[in-house]
Amino acid sequence: MQRWWKGLKTRGSTEIIGLILQAVERQALTRSKIMYHAILNFKQVTDYTAFLTKEGLLTYLSQDRKYTITDRGRQFLTLFKETNKLLTTHYDDMAANNEEQNQQEPPPPPQQQQQQQWVALHKQHN
């Protein structure tokens, strides 16, 4: 059984920024909700939201204590999504399919493998 965190890989800052912007794309969110959506810790969310606010990609709504995306943030997010589409290759799709198949079909136990090999050898000689 695969755990959800096994699918996580080390993420770069660009990917984290994209995930934060995707989280607030439809509605303004608190830092806690951004943490949940982007799977980040409190320090990461604090640092990234401060940076994104300073760079004009997010706006902080102090009355609601929520962050919302700006037009500049939407432009970045559009480019981020397009770039991800371009970088997704046929091999990425094949690797994902192979991983799914490996999870669905466990290999037979060693005794069964030996029996299958013996039967195959026996069929070749007869």
N, C-alpha and C positions, 0 to 999 in steps of 0.2 A: 504494500500500500504506500503510495507516494504522499508525502506531506506537502502542504502548500508552500513552505519555505524552501523546499528543494528546487522549485522552479525559479526562484529568485537568483539573479546573478548580480555581480557587482555593477552598479549603475554609475554612469558618469554624471557630471553636473548638468549637461545639456538634457539628458533624459529625465533627471529629477525636476528640472525646470519645466519640461514639457508635461510631466505628470501633474505638477502643481497647477499649471495653467489649465489642463484638462479638467481637473477637479473643480475649479471655479468658473469654468466656461459657461455653465447654464445658470448658476446662482451663486450669490455671495456666500462664503463659508467662514466659519471660525477656524482658528489654528488647529483645534482638536479634530474637526472634521477633515481638514486638509491632511493631517497626520494619518487619519484612518484611510482616506482615499488613495494617498500616495505611498502608504506604508513607510512612513518616516518616523524618526524619534523627535522629541520636543526641540532639542537643540538644532537639528537639521531644519525643521520647519521654521523656527525662529530666525535662523541665519538666512535661509533662502527667501523667506517673505520680506525680510528687511532689504535684502539685495534687490529683489524684484520690484519692490516699492520704490527704492532709490533710482532704479533704472527705468521706471515708468511703465512696467509691464503689469503691475498690480496697483490698486488703490485700497487704502485702509479706511474703512468706514468706522470711525471711532465711536459714534453713537451706538451702532449695532455690534461693534467689536468683531467685524467680519471683513474679509478681503474679497475684492471683486476684480475681474480682469478689465484691462483698459483696451483701447483700440490698438495700441502698439503691442500689447500682449496677444491680442487676437491675430495680428499679423505674424508674430513669432510662432504662434501655435499652428497657423496654416502652413508655414514653411517647415516646421518641425514634422508635421504629419506627412507632407509631401516627400520630405527627405527620407523618412522611415519607409515609405512605400518604395522609393527608389533603391534603398539599401536592402530590402527584403529580397533575397534571391531564391531561385529554384532549389538550391541546396538547403536553405533554411526550412523550406516547406518539406523537403524530403526528410530532413533530420527530425522535424516535429512529427511526421507520420511514422517514422521508424520508432521514435520514443513511445508513441501511443501503442503501436503494435507490440513492443516489448513489454509494456505494462499489461496488455490484455492476454498475451499468450506466454505463460511461464514455460521454461524449458522442461522437458520430461525429466523425471528423476534418473540418476545414473544407472540404476538397474534396468529401467525401461530403455534407455539409450543403448545399453549393451545388447539387450534382446533384439532391438530393431536392427542393430549392426549385424548380429548373428543371422537373423532372418534374411537380410539383404545378401549376405555372403552365401548362405545356403541356396538362395534362389539363383545366384549367378552360377553356381557349380552344378545345378540340376537342370 
